[in-house]
């Protein structure tokens, strides 16, 4: 058995965590031309393709033989369907069956715990007028609607007096990240996007840069983006879709679980701040993570508990997901010779 030992502490007193839980990951909603059997079968396949992209975080998953087969045989994964009005079909698929099939094919599975992203987007309309996109703008609503389809938890800025005092439109348009990150601190997001969107000739061009929060980046003067992408699309809507696809792919590579030879049993040591109710909640939290197949208590000593995790892949995906949760944080190590105290974690207060 492979053993990696860590010490953690979980605080259930923290009311919020940074990561958001995305609902209905295995539900597809697609437009239909009619309620005929043929149109319904085509719509169910389209819904399966939509779900596979959402739970993998990568639209290229549809290029794999295994996923193409799942789309063709979408009925085998069907739980239920219903019509929403005359022009849309809602389809629910079997989560467990889909996950098992993707794991057997060594394809990524991205769970419901996903990072919250704050998006500062400077947009230029065809007349040349520029502005920041807020949640109540038409473009902002289009962005959040597409984010829901993609499975990305997004926050758009309030664009109130506090925001305007902290940064300006040109800070986003010209990619001056320090004031943008300063203005972002109040929102408590896991990641910050600074981007721009404009129409040139017959196409829409975009650029996005992804940053960690300024407080964790270690440098306000010259923060470096985690991701830098640019591209173009025929329409404004397609440009938004392309931007979100780039974000989803980055997050998937960081957080999705892929079955591999590293799969096996790993031990984690947690230091709890409370009693049995926290242990129960901790087990529930860990089993909710997609890379974790099962959790078993190995040892309990005071507030310290050793848990054995049965993993789909390696430990890295689990650590990345735990880093998103503000109920978990590091503590100094008192005894460096004690392997089980190599890493200590304690609860910290929420940013929100």
C-alpha positions in Angstrom: 0.0 0.0 0.0 1.3 3.4 -1.0 1.3 5.7 2.0 1.5 9.5 2.0 1.0 11.0 5.4 -0.2 14.5 6.1 -1.8 16.3 9.0 -4.8 18.4 8.4 -7.4 20.2 10.5 -11.0 20.8 9.3 -13.1 23.6 10.7 -16.8 23.2 10.3 -17.3 26.6 12.0 -16.3 28.3 8.8 -19.6 29.2 7.1 -18.2 29.3 3.5 -15.5 27.8 1.4 -14.1 29.2 -1.8 -14.9 26.3 -4.0 -18.5 26.2 -5.3 -20.5 23.1 -5.7 -22.0 22.9 -9.2 -25.4 21.2 -9.5 -26.9 19.2 -12.3 -23.6 18.2 -13.9 -25.2 15.2 -15.5 -28.2 17.0 -16.8 -28.3 18.2 -20.4 -30.7 20.7 -21.9 -30.9 21.0 -25.7 -33.2 22.5 -28.2 -35.5 20.3 -30.2 -37.3 20.8 -33.5 -40.3 18.7 -32.5 -41.4 16.0 -30.1 -40.9 13.2 -32.7 -39.0 10.1 -31.7 -36.2 10.9 -34.2 -35.7 14.5 -32.9 -35.8 13.2 -29.3 -33.1 10.6 -30.0 -30.9 13.2 -31.7 -31.4 15.6 -28.7 -30.5 12.9 -26.2 -27.2 12.3 -28.0 -26.6 16.1 -28.1 -27.3 16.2 -24.3 -24.8 13.4 -23.7 -22.2 15.3 -25.6 -23.0 18.4 -23.6 -22.6 16.5 -20.3 -19.3 14.8 -21.3 -17.8 18.2 -22.1 -19.0 19.6 -18.8 -17.8 16.8 -16.6 -14.4 16.5 -18.4 -13.8 20.2 -18.8 -12.5 19.7 -22.3 -14.5 19.8 -25.6 -11.8 17.7 -27.2 -13.1 14.7 -25.2 -15.6 14.1 -28.1 -12.6 13.2 -30.3 -12.0 10.0 -28.3 -13.5 6.7 -29.5 -14.9 5.9 -26.0 -16.8 9.2 -25.7 -18.1 9.0 -29.3 -19.4 5.5 -28.4 -21.1 6.9 -25.3 -22.8 9.6 -27.4 -24.0 7.0 -29.9 -25.3 4.8 -27.1 -26.6 7.7 -24.9 -29.9 5.8 -24.3 -27.9 3.3 -22.2 -27.0 6.0 -19.7 -30.4 7.7 -19.7 -32.3 8.1 -16.4 -35.1 10.4 -17.5 -36.1 13.1 -19.9 -38.8 15.8 -20.0 -39.8 18.6 -22.3 -39.5 22.2 -21.2 -42.0 24.0 -23.4 -42.2 23.1 -27.0 -38.6 23.6 -28.0 -36.3 22.2 -25.3 -35.6 18.7 -23.9 -34.1 18.2 -20.5 -32.2 14.9 -20.1 -30.8 13.3 -16.9 -28.0 10.7 -17.1 -26.7 8.1 -14.8 -23.7 9.6 -13.0 -22.2 6.4 -11.8 -22.3 4.6 -15.1 -20.8 7.6 -16.9 -18.0 7.9 -14.4 -17.1 4.3 -14.6 -17.0 4.3 -18.4 -14.8 7.4 -18.5 -12.5 5.9 -15.8 -12.2 2.7 -17.8 -11.2 4.8 -20.8 -8.7 6.8 -18.8 -10.6 10.0 -19.6 -10.8 12.9 -17.1 -13.7 13.3 -14.6 -14.1 16.7 -13.0 -16.3 16.7 -10.0 -18.8 19.2 -8.6 -16.3 21.1 -6.4 -15.0 23.7 -8.7 -13.1 27.0 -8.3 -15.0 30.3 -8.1 -13.7 32.7 -10.8 -14.1 36.5 -10.8 -14.2 37.8 -14.4 -13.2 41.4 -15.2 -14.1 41.7 -18.9 -13.6 44.9 -20.9 -15.7 44.8 -24.1 -15.7 47.1 -27.1 -19.0 47.3 -29.1 -19.0 47.7 -32.9 -19.3 51.5 -32.5 -15.9 51.5 -30.6 -17.4 52.3 -27.2 -15.7 50.4 -24.4 -17.0 49.3 -21.0 -16.7 46.8 -18.2 -19.1 43.9 -18.2 -21.3 43.6 -15.1 -23.8 41.0 -14.0 -26.8 43.1 -15.1 -25.5 43.8 -18.6 -26.8 41.8 -21.6 -23.3 40.6 -22.3 -22.9 39.7 -18.6 -26.0 37.6 -18.7 -24.9 35.9 -21.8 -21.5 35.1 -20.1 -23.1 33.7 -16.9 -25.6 31.6 -19.0 -22.8 30.1 -21.0 -20.8 29.5 -17.8 -23.7 27.5 -16.4 -23.7 25.3 -19.5 -20.0 24.9 -19.2 -20.2 24.2 -15.5 -18.0 27.1 -14.4 -18.9 29.1 -11.3 -18.4 32.7 -12.2 -18.7 36.0 -10.4 -19.0 39.3 -12.2 -18.0 42.5 -10.4 -20.6 44.9 -9.0 -19.0 47.8 -10.8 -20.0 50.1 -7.9 -18.2 53.0 -6.3 -15.7 50.8 -4.5 -14.7 49.1 -7.7 -14.3 52.3 -9.6 -12.1 53.8 -6.9 -9.8 50.7 -6.9 -9.3 50.3 -10.7 -10.3 51.7 -14.1 -11.5 50.3 -17.4 -8.0 50.8 -18.9 -6.5 48.6 -16.2 -8.4 45.7 -17.6 -8.2 46.7 -21.3 -4.4 47.3 -21.1 -3.7 44.4 -18.8 -2.4 46.2 -15.7 -3.0 43.4 -13.2 -2.0 44.9 -9.9 -5.0 47.3 -9.6 -7.3 44.6 -10.9 -6.1 42.1 -8.3 -6.4 44.8 -5.6 -10.0 45.4 -6.6 -10.7 41.7 -6.6 -9.8 41.1 -3.0 -13.3 42.0 -1.7 -14.9 39.2 -3.8 -12.9 36.3 -2.3 -12.6 34.4 -5.5 -10.3 31.5 -6.1 -9.1 32.9 -9.4 -9.4 36.2 -11.3 -9.7 36.7 -15.0 -8.8 39.9 -16.7 -9.9 39.9 -20.3 -11.0 41.9 -23.3 -13.4 41.4 -26.2 -13.8 43.4 -29.3 -15.0 43.2 -32.9 -12.4 43.6 -35.7 -13.7 43.4 -39.2 -15.9 40.4 -39.4 -14.7 38.5 -36.3 -14.7 38.9 -32.6 -11.3 38.7 -30.9 -10.6 38.0 -27.2 -7.8 37.8 -24.8 -7.9 36.5 -21.3 -5.3 36.2 -18.5 -5.9 34.1 -15.4 -4.5 35.0 -12.0 -4.5 33.7 -8.5 -5.7 36.1 -5.8 -3.1 38.9 -5.2 -2.8 37.9 -1.6 -1.6 34.4 -2.5 0.5 35.4 -5.5 3.3 36.9 -3.4 3.8 39.9 -5.7 1.6 42.9 -6.3 4.2 44.7 -8.5 4.5 42.2 -11.4 2.0 39.3 -10.9 2.4 36.6 -13.5 -0.7 35.0 -15.1 -1.3 31.3 -14.7 -2.9 31.2 -18.1 -2.8 33.5 -21.1 -5.0 32.8 -24.1 -6.2 34.8 -27.1 -8.4 33.9 -30.1 -11.2 34.9 -32.4 -14.6 33.7 -33.4 -17.3 34.5 -35.9 -19.8 35.9 -33.3 -19.7 37.4 -29.9 -21.4 34.4 -28.4 -18.9 32.0 -29.9 -16.1 34.2 -28.5 -17.5 33.9 -25.0 -17.8 30.2 -25.5 -14.2 30.0 -26.6 -13.0 32.0 -23.6 -14.9 29.8 -21.1 -13.6 26.6 -22.9 -10.1 27.8 -22.3 -10.8 28.3 -18.6 -12.5 25.0 -18.3 -9.6 23.1 -19.9 -7.1 24.7 -17.6 -9.1 23.8 -14.5 -9.8 20.3 -15.8 -6.0 19.7 -16.2 -5.6 20.9 -12.6 -8.5 19.3 -10.8 -10.0 16.4 -12.9 -9.3 12.8 -11.9 -7.9 10.4 -14.5 -7.6 6.7 -13.6 -4.0 5.7 -13.8 -1.4 3.3 -12.4 -1.0 5.7 -9.4 -4.4 4.6 -8.2 -4.3 2.8 -4.9 -4.6 3.5 -1.2 -3.2 6.6 0.4 -3.3 7.6 4.1 -4.0 11.2 5.2 -3.8 12.4 8.8 -6.3 15.0 9.9 -6.3 17.1 13.0 -10.0 17.9 13.9 -11.1 21.0 15.7 -14.2 19.2 17.2 -15.8 15.9 17.9 -17.5 13.1 16.1 -19.7 15.4 14.0 -16.6 16.9 12.4 -15.3 13.4 11.6 -18.5 12.5 9.9 -18.5 15.8 8.0 -14.9 15.2 7.0 -15.7 11.7 5.6 -18.6 13.2 3.7 -16.4 15.9 2.3 -13.7 13.6 1.1 -16.0 11.1 -0.5 -17.6 13.9 -2.4 -14.3 14.5 -4.2 -14.2 12.8 -7.6 -10.7 11.4 -7.2 -11.7 9.6 -4.0 -13.5 6.2 -4.4 -13.8 5.4 -0.7 -12.7 6.6 2.8 -12.0 4.4 5.8 -10.9 5.3 9.3 -7.6 3.7 10.1 -6.7 5.2 13.5 -8.1 7.8 15.9 -5.9 9.4 18.6 -7.5 12.4 20.4 -8.2 14.9 17.7 -5.9 13.3 15.2 -7.5 10.8 12.8 -5.8 8.7 10.1 -8.0 8.1 7.1 -7.2 5.7 4.3 -8.4 6.8 0.9 -9.0 4.6 -2.1 -8.1 6.8 -5.1 -8.9 6.7 -8.8 -5.6 8.4 -9.7 -2.8 10.0 -7.8 -2.9 12.2 -4.6 -2.2 15.4 -6.6 -5.8 15.9 -7.6 -7.0 15.5 -4.0 -4.5 18.0 -2.7 -5.5 20.5 -5.4 -9.1 20.2 -4.5 -8.5 20.5 -0.8 -6.5 23.7 -1.4 -9.7 25.3 -2.7 -11.5 24.7 0.6 -11.0 27.4 3.2 -11.8 24.9 6.0 -8.3 23.4 5.4 -5.0 25.2 5.9 -1.4 24.5 6.9 0.3 24.5 10.4 4.0 24.6 11.2 5.6 21.2 11.8 6.9 20.7 15.3 8.8 17.5 14.8 10.4 17.3 11.3 11.6 13.8 12.1 8.1 12.6 12.5 6.9 11.5 9.0 3.3 11.7 10.1 3.8 15.4 11.0 5.5 16.4 7.8 2.6 18.6 6.9 0.2 20.2 9.4 -3.0 21.9 8.5 -5.5 23.9 10.6 -8.7 25.8 9.9 -8.7 29.4 8.9 -11.4 32.0 8.7 -13.3 32.5 5.5 -12.4 35.3 3.1 -16.1 35.9 2.5 
